[in-house]
Amino acid sequence: MGCKDLAKLKMRRRKQRREKGHRREAVIIKRKMKKLQTLIPGGRKMKPDQLYLRTAQHILKLRLQVNLLQALSKLMFKP
């Protein structure tokens, strides 16, 4: 096996490792998307771009609820 053949073999192996890494990342992303779809109301029927927007809206809604509950608890349980 010559130097050129060895270099081609090394390049091919690097490419295969990169592709394997990309596939692994795709699986991880898909798994995380599935989890996010279960957390967001109505998320299972949404496309990813819609899901991201709904997630942001849902986070804001939850923050508002927390702030409201904190304000109410301060009013109700004021010493």
Helices and strands as residue ranges (DSSP letters): H 3-39, G 43-45, H 48-76
